[in-house]
Amino acid sequence: MRFRPEQHLRRQLDIRAAREEGRRLDCRAFTVWCRERAPAETPTLQGRVAVVASIAAVGPAVQRNRAKRRLREIFRRHQDILPRGCDWLMVSRAAVNRRSFADLEKVFVETCGQGGRPAPASVQHD
């Protein structure tokens, strides 16, 4: 599945909302925040993502760019298992460049494939 331009989370307001209102998931080498969008702010049901890699956490530009490419590719490959209509914020740590891509994928799928899903509504029995 392609990673389309409308799937990029670009506005600072949306990125801040994902971090402040979203659910935090620790994937060891990176952190993910997942925020379910309200129906009014969901023009498309596709998930949107922002990838962040800071100088302090990851290092110089070459390492930051590599970290962001790896995280975007993980999101692109596994977006079909993620809940639809959510904003995702992926924040890289230095370990993202030291671990194998397969290991990063495995951790992402285990953590976000199950833990990223919104909590089901409580079922009441009559």
C-alpha positions in Angstrom: 0.0 0.0 0.0 1.3 3.4 -0.9 2.0 6.2 1.6 0.0 9.1 0.1 0.5 12.8 0.6 -2.8 13.1 2.5 -1.5 10.7 5.1 1.3 13.1 6.2 0.4 14.7 9.5 1.8 18.2 8.9 0.0 20.9 11.0 1.6 21.6 14.4 -1.8 21.7 16.0 -2.6 18.2 14.9 0.9 16.9 16.0 0.5 18.5 19.4 -3.0 17.1 19.8 -1.7 13.6 19.0 1.0 13.9 21.6 -1.3 15.5 24.3 -4.5 13.6 23.7 -3.2 10.4 22.2 -2.4 7.1 23.8 1.4 6.5 24.3 2.8 3.2 23.1 6.5 2.4 23.9 8.2 0.4 21.1 11.6 0.5 22.8 13.6 2.1 19.9 10.9 4.7 19.3 7.7 5.9 20.9 4.3 6.1 19.2 1.3 8.2 20.1 -2.1 7.2 18.6 -5.0 9.6 18.7 -8.4 8.8 17.3 -9.8 11.7 15.2 -13.4 12.9 15.7 -15.7 12.2 12.8 -15.9 16.0 12.0 -12.1 16.2 11.5 -11.9 13.0 9.5 -12.2 13.8 5.8 -10.6 10.5 5.0 -10.5 7.3 7.1 -6.8 6.8 6.3 -4.4 7.0 9.2 -2.1 10.0 9.2 1.5 10.0 10.5 4.2 12.4 11.6 7.7 11.1 12.2 10.1 13.1 14.5 13.8 12.6 15.0 15.6 15.2 17.1 19.3 16.1 17.1 19.5 15.3 20.8 17.9 11.9 20.6 19.2 10.6 17.3 22.2 12.7 16.2 23.3 14.4 13.0 21.2 14.8 9.8 22.3 11.6 8.2 21.2 9.6 11.2 18.0 11.5 11.7 17.0 11.1 8.0 17.7 7.4 8.1 15.6 7.0 11.3 12.7 8.8 9.8 12.9 6.8 6.5 12.8 3.6 8.5 9.8 4.6 10.6 7.9 5.9 7.6 8.5 2.6 5.8 7.3 0.6 8.9 4.1 2.7 9.0 3.6 2.3 5.2 4.0 -1.5 5.3 1.7 -2.1 8.3 -0.9 0.6 8.0 -3.5 -2.0 7.1 -3.4 -3.5 10.6 -3.8 -0.1 12.3 -7.1 1.4 13.3 -8.5 3.7 10.7 -9.2 7.4 11.3 -6.3 7.8 13.7 -3.4 10.3 13.8 0.0 8.7 14.6 3.1 10.4 16.0 6.3 8.4 15.8 9.3 9.8 17.8 12.6 8.2 17.2 15.3 7.4 19.7 19.0 6.7 19.0 18.4 2.9 19.1 16.3 3.0 15.9 19.4 3.1 13.8 21.2 0.4 15.8 18.5 -2.3 15.6 17.6 -4.4 12.5 14.7 -3.3 10.4 13.0 -6.7 10.9 13.2 -6.2 14.7 11.7 -2.7 14.5 8.9 -4.0 12.4 8.2 -6.9 14.8 8.0 -4.6 17.8 5.8 -2.1 15.9 3.3 -4.8 14.9 3.2 -6.3 18.4 2.7 -3.0 20.1 0.6 -1.1 17.7 -1.3 -3.9 16.1 -3.0 -4.7 19.4 -2.3 -1.9 21.8 -3.1 0.9 19.3 -6.7 -0.2 18.9 -9.2 2.0 20.6 -10.8 0.4 23.7 -14.0 -1.5 22.8 -17.2 -0.1 24.1 -18.4 -1.8 27.2 -21.0 -4.4 26.5 -24.1 -4.5 28.8 -26.0 -7.8 29.2 -29.7 -7.6 29.8 
